[in-house]
Amino acid sequence: METANYEKLAHHLDKLPGGFPPSDSGVELRLLKRLFTPEEAELAVHLTLDREEANVIANRAGLDLAEAEQRLRKMARKGLIFSIEPESGPNLYHAVPWVVGIYEFQVNNLDEGFVQDLNEYASTRRKVARPQPVPQMRTIPVGRSIEPQLETLTYERAEELVKAHEKFAVAPCICRQKAKIAGVGCDAPMETCLMFGDWADYYVRNDLGRYIDQAGVMEILTRADEANLVLQPNNSKDIVFICCCCGCCCGVLTALKLHPRPSERVASPFRAQANPETCEGCGVCVDRCQIEALTLENDHVVLNPIRCIGCGLCVFTCPTGSLTLVRKPAGEQIKVPINMDATWREWSQARDKRE
């Protein structure tokens, strides 16, 4: 019976954005058993991406309200579901995908055995072709790479995205934590995952991060720039997080590096443009690029445009101004939904149509 609960939960998570496909080794059930009790697994399948009060979920699950409320609160504290807990009014709960969601919420819960299971799952999960109407994350350029003549929208600028919010939190990067525990990784700053609004509250309430002010956010973005980190918010105009990612540890960037045409997979409206005639061959841009889009040939930079994700890391450190950002043609730009709920909804609708 207990195994059946975890199998149902795995199937439930696999239907959410990002999926949770089965593996050849069955390690996905071992991961779920690490995180969920059998009772929590049984209840989790009754949560959707819609924000709902406990009584709605209790009715759907056939549970007493008090019992359901207790389980839901505990599951939220463990990073298994998302909760909104206002000062007045009822708490609201909803499911979250495996990624972005449950995995990231385990940022302070990693140990060597957990990391081994995560790595086994990453290497043995089955590759399933599924519709991906929009990515869950997108890439925005670092601020200093945007020249005045480059027309941008507010949701394409990190500073404007930050100014749209009043509540901020920061948490450690789980990808770099995971790499460190596995004995690999890099020396990039650890505390770089930025949360906004309800997500900031959730992280602080569940001891995943700490509140900071707007100046603190901008300081972290500056440090990220200095450490050659790519800015990746969730793919919506109203954001709930910004990840500061390295090409050696980040799951998204490492997957993009393996793709033959990363530019077509990433939700970014920009790509770099190189002028080899003015390049002096210093190689700074090659070292800064996290996606291996730049090389030096005959002491001049060569840009592979189908690999460029438009992060802008190479642009402002070029001493000769040989690299600039340009906007992709409209037909090559991936849609940016209004908010995270809309992004997840588009995933779910595409999946439902296919099934």
Secondary structure, DSSP 8 states (H G I E B T S, - for coil): -HHHHHHHHHHHHHTSTT----BSS-HHHHHHHHH--HHHHHHHTT--SS-B-HHHHHHHHT--HHHHHHHHHHHHHTTSSEEE--SSS--EEE---IIIIITGGGTT---HHHHHHHHHHHHHB-------SS-SB--B--GGG--TTS---GGG-HHHHHHT-S-EEEEE-HHHHHHHHTT----S-SEEEEEETHHHHHHHHTTS-EEE-HHHHHHHHHHHHHTT-EEEEBSSSB-SEEEEE-TTT-HHHHHHHHSS-HHHHS--SEEEEE-TTT-----HHHHH-SSS-EEEETTEEEE-TTT-----TTTTT-TT--EEEEE--GGG-----SBHHHHHHHHHHHHHHH-
